[in-house]
Amino acid sequence: MKKLLKNPEFLVGSIIIIITILIAIFAPYIANYSYDTLTEDLLHAPSSEHYFGTDNLGRDIFSMTIYGTRASLYVGITAAIISSILGVAIGALSGYYGGLFDKIVTEIINIFLMVPTFFLIILCVSFYGSSMRNVVIVIALTSWMGTARMMRAQTLSLKERDFVLSSKCMGESDMSIIFKHILPHGIYPIVVNATLSVSSAILYEASLSFLGLGDRNIVSWGQLIYNGRSYLTNDWWITTFAGLFLVFVVLGFSMIANGFNKVLVDGD
């Protein structure tokens, strides 16, 4: 932990994400208006009354951007947790048991990896609806393959180690060996991958919203960018601030992942 705190990338990334989480938690106290409040100031430029300006309906962009933090973090973190759990479970079982089960899982992973992930997400959302819950589930169910592949490789290596073979000789159950010996020793690359998965999920949600496939009932950064695309030439503020928030949060998670990778994996 001390090495992590001394790593500048991890430290800066953590500060960005902590600030973002605090903004999401205290959004009602930070925002000047509710995100759906209509005012008479249509397409008003940034001012002391409307820090980030207003959109074509008179809604305060600052407030919408602040509340959009909740949606983006919810999608990113929830989808990453679900996909990581799925990937770790499938990869560990596949690598540990091998045989026909491993071959089937490997082929399924290869099939999924052959198809662009974002195309799968668009396809599923088009079929099953674009509610926030559906978006999270779809992103999670189409993003676990990389984690599974990584965990499978870790398991294949670790299951031949002496401490695992000794545990088998002592009569420990397979599940006990996986949870007590393989997962703790193989989890470091997964942590790095899961952190990057948060960034990917946030970008997927923003991309869906930008294409008009996001949840229209919940404000998000992608939705703000989508709403302001027609006004970008003259009323730049509608998309700019949401885009900057998106960039900084994705950058924050990427810096945390790089810090993890250097300290926990490379040992620097």
C-alpha positions as YAML, in Angstrom:
chain: A
units: angstrom
residues:
- id: 1
  name: MET
  ca: [0.00, 0.00, 0.00]
- id: 2
  name: LYS
  ca: [2.88, 2.37, 0.77]
- id: 3
  name: LYS
  ca: [4.33, 1.77, -2.70]
- id: 4
  name: LEU
  ca: [0.96, 2.54, -4.25]
- id: 5
  name: LEU
  ca: [0.67, 5.84, -2.37]
- id: 6
  name: LYS
  ca: [4.15, 6.80, -3.54]
- id: 7
  name: ASN
  ca: [3.28, 6.12, -7.17]
- id: 8
  name: PRO
  ca: [2.36, 9.49, -8.77]
- id: 9
  name: GLU
  ca: [0.01, 8.01, -11.38]
- id: 10
  name: PHE
  ca: [-1.97, 6.05, -8.81]
- id: 11
  name: LEU
  ca: [-2.08, 9.05, -6.46]
- id: 12
  name: VAL
  ca: [-3.30, 11.54, -9.06]
- id: 13
  name: GLY
  ca: [-5.82, 9.05, -10.47]
- id: 14
  name: SER
  ca: [-7.15, 8.28, -6.97]
- id: 15
  name: ILE
  ca: [-7.58, 11.99, -6.22]
- id: 16
  name: ILE
  ca: [-9.56, 12.47, -9.46]
- id: 17
  name: ILE
  ca: [-11.84, 9.51, -8.73]
- id: 18
  name: ILE
  ca: [-12.34, 10.41, -5.05]
- id: 19
  name: ILE
  ca: [-13.38, 13.94, -6.06]
- id: 20
  name: THR
  ca: [-15.73, 12.47, -8.70]
- id: 21
  name: ILE
  ca: [-17.31, 10.11, -6.15]
- id: 22
  name: LEU
  ca: [-17.79, 12.98, -3.69]
- id: 23
  name: ILE
  ca: [-19.44, 15.03, -6.45]
- id: 24
  name: ALA
  ca: [-21.82, 12.13, -7.17]
- id: 25
  name: ILE
  ca: [-22.68, 11.68, -3.48]
- id: 26
  name: PHE
  ca: [-23.26, 15.36, -2.77]
- id: 27
  name: ALA
  ca: [-24.79, 16.25, -6.16]
- id: 28
  name: PRO
  ca: [-28.00, 17.75, -4.66]
- id: 29
  name: TYR
  ca: [-25.90, 20.11, -2.53]
- id: 30
  name: ILE
  ca: [-23.45, 21.10, -5.27]
- id: 31
  name: ALA
  ca: [-25.91, 21.67, -8.13]
- id: 32
  name: ASN
  ca: [-27.68, 25.07, -8.28]
- id: 33
  name: TYR
  ca: [-30.80, 23.55, -9.84]
- id: 34
  name: SER
  ca: [-32.40, 20.16, -10.27]
- id: 35
  name: TYR
  ca: [-31.20, 18.55, -13.51]
- id: 36
  name: ASP
  ca: [-34.72, 18.71, -15.00]
- id: 37
  name: THR
  ca: [-35.61, 22.28, -13.93]
- id: 38
  name: LEU
  ca: [-36.58, 24.47, -16.91]
- id: 39
  name: THR
  ca: [-35.65, 28.15, -16.81]
- id: 40
  name: GLU
  ca: [-36.36, 31.08, -19.13]
- id: 41
  name: ASP
  ca: [-32.67, 31.41, -20.04]
- id: 42
  name: LEU
  ca: [-32.47, 29.43, -23.27]
- id: 43
  name: LEU
  ca: [-28.98, 28.71, -24.62]
- id: 44
  name: HIS
  ca: [-27.50, 31.07, -22.06]
- id: 45
  name: ALA
  ca: [-23.69, 31.24, -22.10]
- id: 46
  name: PRO
  ca: [-21.73, 30.39, -18.91]
- id: 47
  name: SER
  ca: [-22.24, 33.05, -16.26]
- id: 48
  name: SER
  ca: [-22.31, 33.56, -12.48]
- id: 49
  name: GLU
  ca: [-25.93, 32.32, -12.46]
- id: 50
  name: HIS
  ca: [-25.39, 29.35, -14.76]
- id: 51
  name: TYR
  ca: [-21.77, 28.26, -14.38]
- id: 52
  name: PHE
  ca: [-21.77, 26.00, -17.44]
- id: 53
  name: GLY
  ca: [-24.57, 27.81, -19.31]
- id: 54
  name: THR
  ca: [-27.98, 26.38, -20.27]
- id: 55
  name: ASP
  ca: [-29.31, 24.20, -23.07]
- id: 56
  name: ASN
  ca: [-32.09, 24.80, -25.61]
- id: 57
  name: LEU
  ca: [-34.74, 24.03, -22.96]
- id: 58
  name: GLY
  ca: [-33.23, 26.35, -20.37]
- id: 59
  name: ARG
  ca: [-31.84, 23.54, -18.19]
- id: 60
  name: ASP
  ca: [-28.71, 24.30, -16.19]
- id: 61
  name: ILE
  ca: [-25.75, 22.45, -17.75]
- id: 62
  name: PHE
  ca: [-23.70, 22.59, -14.53]
- id: 63
  name: SER
  ca: [-26.44, 20.81, -12.59]
- id: 64
  name: MET
  ca: [-26.96, 18.25, -15.36]
- id: 65
  name: THR
  ca: [-23.22, 17.57, -15.52]
- id: 66
  name: ILE
  ca: [-23.02, 17.12, -11.74]
- id: 67
  name: TYR
  ca: [-25.98, 14.70, -11.69]
- id: 68
  name: GLY
  ca: [-24.56, 12.94, -14.76]
- id: 69
  name: THR
  ca: [-21.64, 11.88, -12.59]
- id: 70
  name: ARG
  ca: [-23.96, 9.48, -10.75]
- id: 71
  name: ALA
  ca: [-25.11, 7.72, -13.90]
- id: 72
  name: SER
  ca: [-21.62, 7.34, -15.34]
- id: 73
  name: LEU
  ca: [-20.08, 6.01, -12.12]
- id: 74
  name: TYR
  ca: [-23.03, 3.69, -11.52]
- id: 75
  name: VAL
  ca: [-22.76, 2.15, -14.98]
- id: 76
  name: GLY
  ca: [-18.97, 1.97, -14.95]
- id: 77
  name: ILE
  ca: [-18.47, 0.49, -11.49]
- id: 78
  name: THR
  ca: [-21.48, -1.86, -11.52]
- id: 79
  name: ALA
  ca: [-20.78, -3.24, -14.99]
- id: 80
  name: ALA
  ca: [-17.08, -3.69, -14.16]
- id: 81
  name: ILE
  ca: [-17.86, -5.56, -10.92]
- id: 82
  name: ILE
  ca: [-20.34, -7.92, -12.63]
- id: 83
  name: SER
  ca: [-18.10, -8.61, -15.64]
- id: 84
  name: SER
  ca: [-15.05, -9.13, -13.39]
- id: 85
  name: ILE
  ca: [-16.89, -11.61, -11.16]
- id: 86
  name: LEU
  ca: [-18.14, -13.52, -14.22]
- id: 87
  name: GLY
  ca: [-14.72, -13.47, -15.86]
- id: 88
  name: VAL
  ca: [-12.86, -14.56, -12.74]
- id: 89
  name: ALA
  ca: [-15.31, -17.40, -12.01]
- id: 90
  name: ILE
  ca: [-15.41, -18.73, -15.58]
- id: 91
  name: GLY
  ca: [-11.67, -18.32, -16.14]
- id: 92
  name: ALA
  ca: [-10.68, -19.95, -12.84]
- id: 93
  name: LEU
  ca: [-12.98, -22.95, -13.35]
- id: 94
  name: SER
  ca: [-11.93, -23.35, -16.98]
- id: 95
  name: GLY
  ca: [-8.22, -23.22, -16.21]
- id: 96
  name: TYR
  ca: [-8.44, -25.43, -13.14]
- id: 97
  name: TYR
  ca: [-10.56, -28.27, -14.53]
- id: 98
  name: GLY
  ca: [-9.35, -28.13, -18.14]
- id: 99
  name: GLY
  ca: [-10.54, -30.85, -20.52]
- id: 100
  name: LEU
  ca: [-13.75, -30.51, -22.52]
- id: 101
  name: PHE
  ca: [-15.09, -27.74, -20.29]
- id: 102
  name: ASP
  ca: [-11.96, -25.65, -20.92]
- id: 103
  name: LYS
  ca: [-12.21, -26.22, -24.68]
- id: 104
  name: ILE
  ca: [-15.86, -25.13, -24.75]
- id: 105
  name: VAL
  ca: [-15.17, -22.01, -22.67]
- id: 106
  name: THR
  ca: [-12.15, -21.12, -24.81]
- id: 107
  name: GLU
  ca: [-14.19, -21.41, -28.01]
- id: 108
  name: ILE
  ca: [-16.99, -19.27, -26.54]
- id: 109
  name: ILE
  ca: [-14.44, -16.62, -25.53]
- id: 110
  name: ASN
  ca: [-12.88, -16.70, -29.02]
- id: 111
  name: ILE
  ca: [-16.29, -16.30, -30.67]
- id: 112
  name: PHE
  ca: [-17.12, -13.30, -28.47]
- id: 113
  name: LEU
  ca: [-13.70, -11.73, -29.09]
- id: 114
  name: MET
  ca: [-14.18, -12.05, -32.85]
- id: 115
  name: VAL
  ca: [-17.24, -9.78, -32.71]
- id: 116
  name: PRO
  ca: [-16.68, -6.08, -31.79]
- id: 117
  name: THR
  ca: [-17.93, -5.55, -28.23]
- id: 118
  name: PHE
  ca: [-19.66, -2.26, -28.97]
- id: 119
  name: PHE
  ca: [-21.55, -3.82, -31.86]
- id: 120
  name: LEU
  ca: [-22.84, -6.54, -29.50]
- id: 121
  name: ILE
  ca: [-23.87, -3.89, -26.96]
- id: 122
  name: ILE
  ca: [-25.79, -1.88, -29.58]
- id: 123
  name: LEU
  ca: [-27.48, -5.05, -30.83]
- id: 124
  name: CYS
  ca: [-28.57, -6.17, -27.34]
- id: 125
  name: VAL
  ca: [-29.75, -2.72, -26.27]
- id: 126
  name: SER
  ca: [-31.77, -2.40, -29.50]
- id: 127
  name: PHE
  ca: [-33.51, -5.71, -28.74]
- id: 128
  name: TYR
  ca: [-34.04, -5.48, -24.98]
- id: 129
  name: GLY
  ca: [-34.43, -1.73, -24.40]
- id: 130
  name: SER
  ca: [-32.19, 1.07, -23.23]
- id: 131
  name: SER
  ca: [-33.08, 1.36, -19.54]
- id: 132
  name: MET
  ca: [-30.09, 1.96, -17.25]
- id: 133
  name: ARG
  ca: [-30.43, -1.54, -15.80]
- id: 134
  name: ASN
  ca: [-30.39, -3.11, -19.28]
- id: 135
  name: VAL
  ca: [-27.38, -1.01, -20.28]
- id: 136
  name: VAL
  ca: [-25.43, -2.19, -17.22]
- id: 137
  name: ILE
  ca: [-26.36, -5.85, -17.75]
- id: 138
  name: VAL
  ca: [-25.56, -5.77, -21.46]
- id: 139
  name: ILE
  ca: [-22.17, -4.09, -20.94]
- id: 140
  name: ALA
  ca: [-21.32, -6.58, -18.17]
- id: 141
  name: LEU
  ca: [-22.36, -9.65, -20.18]
- id: 142
  name: THR
  ca: [-20.35, -8.56, -23.23]
- id: 143
  name: SER
  ca: [-17.17, -7.51, -21.38]
- id: 144
  name: TRP
  ca: [-16.15, -10.53, -19.26]
- id: 145
  name: MET
  ca: [-14.11, -12.37, -21.90]
- id: 146
  name: GLY
  ca: [-10.83, -10.52, -21.39]
- id: 147
  name: THR
  ca: [-10.97, -11.10, -17.64]
- id: 148
  name: ALA
  ca: [-11.82, -14.79, -18.15]
- id: 149
  name: ARG
  ca: [-8.93, -15.25, -20.54]
- id: 150
  name: MET
  ca: [-6.52, -13.58, -18.12]
- id: 151
  name: MET
  ca: [-7.78, -15.57, -15.11]
- id: 152
  name: ARG
  ca: [-7.59, -18.81, -17.08]
- id: 153
  name: ALA
  ca: [-3.94, -18.14, -17.92]
- id: 154
  name: GLN
  ca: [-3.19, -17.34, -14.27]
- id: 155
  name: THR
  ca: [-4.92, -20.53, -13.12]
- id: 156
  name: LEU
  ca: [-3.12, -22.72, -15.63]
- id: 157
  name: SER
  ca: [0.18, -21.44, -14.27]
- id: 158
  name: LEU
  ca: [-0.71, -21.52, -10.57]
- id: 159
  name: LYS
  ca: [-2.33, -24.96, -10.45]
- id: 160
  name: GLU
  ca: [1.04, -26.58, -11.21]
- id: 161
  name: ARG
  ca: [2.81, -24.80, -8.34]
- id: 162
  name: ASP
  ca: [4.04, -26.79, -5.36]
- id: 163
  name: PHE
  ca: [1.74, -25.13, -2.82]
- id: 164
  name: VAL
  ca: [-1.34, -26.04, -4.91]
- id: 165
  name: LEU
  ca: [-0.18, -29.61, -5.49]
- id: 166
  name: SER
  ca: [0.54, -29.94, -1.74]
- id: 167
  name: SER
  ca: [-2.98, -28.76, -0.95]
- id: 168
  name: LYS
  ca: [-4.40, -31.42, -3.28]
- id: 169
  name: CYS
  ca: [-2.32, -34.11, -1.57]
- id: 170
  name: MET
  ca: [-3.63, -32.93, 1.81]
- id: 171
  name: GLY
  ca: [-7.20, -33.51, 0.60]
- id: 172
  name: GLU
  ca: [-8.40, -29.92, 0.20]
- id: 173
  name: SER
  ca: [-11.46, -29.54, -2.01]
- id: 174
  name: ASP
  ca: [-11.20, -27.96, -5.45]
- id: 175
  name: MET
  ca: [-13.24, -24.90, -4.42]
- id: 176
  name: SER
  ca: [-11.06, -24.41, -1.35]
- id: 177
  name: ILE
  ca: [-7.90, -24.52, -3.48]
- id: 178
  name: ILE
  ca: [-9.34, -22.06, -5.98]
- id: 179
  name: PHE
  ca: [-10.50, -19.55, -3.34]
- id: 180
  name: LYS
  ca: [-7.63, -19.93, -0.86]
- id: 181
  name: HIS
  ca: [-4.63, -20.37, -3.13]
- id: 182
  name: ILE
  ca: [-5.29, -19.58, -6.80]
- id: 183
  name: LEU
  ca: [-7.45, -16.44, -6.59]
- id: 184
  name: PRO
  ca: [-5.29, -14.59, -4.00]
- id: 185
  name: HIS
  ca: [-2.12, -15.22, -6.02]
- id: 186
  name: GLY
  ca: [-3.64, -14.51, -9.42]
- id: 187
  name: ILE
  ca: [-5.83, -11.52, -8.61]
- id: 188
  name: TYR
  ca: [-3.34, -8.69, -9.24]
- id: 189
  name: PRO
  ca: [-3.66, -8.54, -13.04]
- id: 190
  name: ILE
  ca: [-7.44, -8.88, -12.60]
- id: 191
  name: VAL
  ca: [-7.51, -5.78, -10.38]
- id: 192
  name: VAL
  ca: [-5.72, -3.81, -13.09]
- id: 193
  name: ASN
  ca: [-8.08, -5.14, -15.76]
- id: 194
  name: ALA
  ca: [-11.18, -4.43, -13.63]
- id: 195
  name: THR
  ca: [-10.07, -0.82, -13.14]
- id: 196
  name: LEU
  ca: [-9.70, -0.40, -16.89]
- id: 197
  name: SER
  ca: [-13.10, -2.06, -17.33]
- id: 198
  name: VAL
  ca: [-14.70, 0.80, -15.40]
- id: 199
  name: SER
  ca: [-13.32, 3.27, -17.95]
- id: 200
  name: SER
  ca: [-14.52, 1.11, -20.83]
- id: 201
  name: ALA
  ca: [-18.03, 0.77, -19.36]
- id: 202
  name: ILE
  ca: [-18.29, 4.54, -18.83]
- id: 203
  name: LEU
  ca: [-17.25, 5.13, -22.45]
- id: 204
  name: TYR
  ca: [-19.70, 2.49, -23.71]
- id: 205
  name: GLU
  ca: [-22.58, 4.15, -21.83]
- id: 206
  name: ALA
  ca: [-21.56, 7.60, -23.12]
- id: 207
  name: SER
  ca: [-21.33, 6.23, -26.67]
- id: 208
  name: LEU
  ca: [-24.78, 4.62, -26.41]
- id: 209
  name: SER
  ca: [-26.27, 7.87, -25.08]
- id: 210
  name: PHE
  ca: [-24.55, 9.84, -27.85]
- id: 211
  name: LEU
  ca: [-26.17, 7.54, -30.41]
- id: 212
  name: GLY
  ca: [-29.56, 8.04, -28.74]
- id: 213
  name: LEU
  ca: [-29.62, 4.51, -27.28]
- id: 214
  name: GLY
  ca: [-29.15, 5.48, -23.64]
- id: 215
  name: ASP
  ca: [-31.78, 5.80, -20.93]
- id: 216
  name: ARG
  ca: [-33.68, 9.02, -21.73]
- id: 217
  name: ASN
  ca: [-35.03, 9.21, -18.16]
- id: 218
  name: ILE
  ca: [-31.59, 9.57, -16.57]
- id: 219
  name: VAL
  ca: [-29.17, 12.40, -17.29]
- id: 220
  name: SER
  ca: [-25.66, 11.32, -18.27]
- id: 221
  name: TRP
  ca: [-22.61, 12.89, -19.88]
- id: 222
  name: GLY
  ca: [-23.19, 11.03, -23.13]
- id: 223
  name: GLN
  ca: [-26.74, 12.31, -23.24]
- id: 224
  name: LEU
  ca: [-25.53, 15.90, -22.76]
- id: 225
  name: ILE
  ca: [-23.08, 15.50, -25.63]
- id: 226
  name: TYR
  ca: [-25.88, 14.00, -27.74]
- id: 227
  name: ASN
  ca: [-28.27, 16.86, -26.93]
- id: 228
  name: GLY
  ca: [-25.70, 19.52, -27.72]
- id: 229
  name: ARG
  ca: [-24.34, 18.12, -30.98]
- id: 230
  name: SER
  ca: [-26.68, 20.31, -33.07]
- id: 231
  name: TYR
  ca: [-25.61, 23.45, -31.22]
- id: 232
  name: LEU
  ca: [-21.86, 22.78, -31.13]
- id: 233
  name: THR
  ca: [-20.91, 25.59, -33.53]
- id: 234
  name: ASN
  ca: [-22.34, 28.48, -31.49]
- id: 235
  name: ASP
  ca: [-23.38, 27.00, -28.12]
- id: 236
  name: TRP
  ca: [-20.25, 24.95, -27.38]
- id: 237
  name: TRP
  ca: [-20.81, 24.75, -23.63]
- id: 238
  name: ILE
  ca: [-23.61, 22.16, -23.86]
- id: 239
  name: THR
  ca: [-21.19, 19.42, -24.90]
- id: 240
  name: THR
  ca: [-17.81, 20.73, -23.77]
- id: 241
  name: PHE
  ca: [-18.10, 20.44, -19.98]
- id: 242
  name: ALA
  ca: [-19.69, 16.99, -20.05]
- id: 243
  name: GLY
  ca: [-16.95, 15.88, -22.42]
- id: 244
  name: LEU
  ca: [-14.24, 17.24, -20.11]
- id: 245
  name: PHE
  ca: [-15.74, 15.43, -17.09]
- id: 246
  name: LEU
  ca: [-15.84, 12.22, -19.15]
- id: 247
  name: VAL
  ca: [-12.19, 12.61, -20.19]
- id: 248
  name: PHE
  ca: [-10.97, 13.30, -16.65]
- id: 249
  name: VAL
  ca: [-12.83, 10.37, -15.09]
- id: 250
  name: VAL
  ca: [-11.64, 7.91, -17.75]
- id: 251
  name: LEU
  ca: [-8.13, 9.32, -17.34]
- id: 252
  name: GLY
  ca: [-8.40, 8.90, -13.55]
- id: 253
  name: PHE
  ca: [-9.31, 5.21, -13.76]
- id: 254
  name: SER
  ca: [-6.60, 4.63, -16.39]
- id: 255
  name: MET
  ca: [-3.98, 6.25, -14.14]
- id: 256
  name: ILE
  ca: [-5.08, 4.07, -11.20]
- id: 257
  name: ALA
  ca: [-4.76, 0.98, -13.41]
- id: 258
  name: ASN
  ca: [-1.29, 2.02, -14.57]
- id: 259
  name: GLY
  ca: [-0.26, 2.64, -10.96]
- id: 260
  name: PHE
  ca: [-1.54, -0.81, -9.94]
- id: 261
  name: ASN
  ca: [0.28, -2.37, -12.87]
- id: 262
  name: LYS
  ca: [3.62, -0.76, -12.05]
- id: 263
  name: VAL
  ca: [3.51, -1.42, -8.31]
- id: 264
  name: LEU
  ca: [1.63, -4.70, -7.92]
- id: 265
  name: VAL
  ca: [2.68, -6.48, -11.09]
- id: 266
  name: ASP
  ca: [6.03, -4.97, -12.11]
- id: 267
  name: GLY
  ca: [7.07, -4.26, -8.51]
- id: 268
  name: ASP
  ca: [8.30, -0.72, -9.30]
...
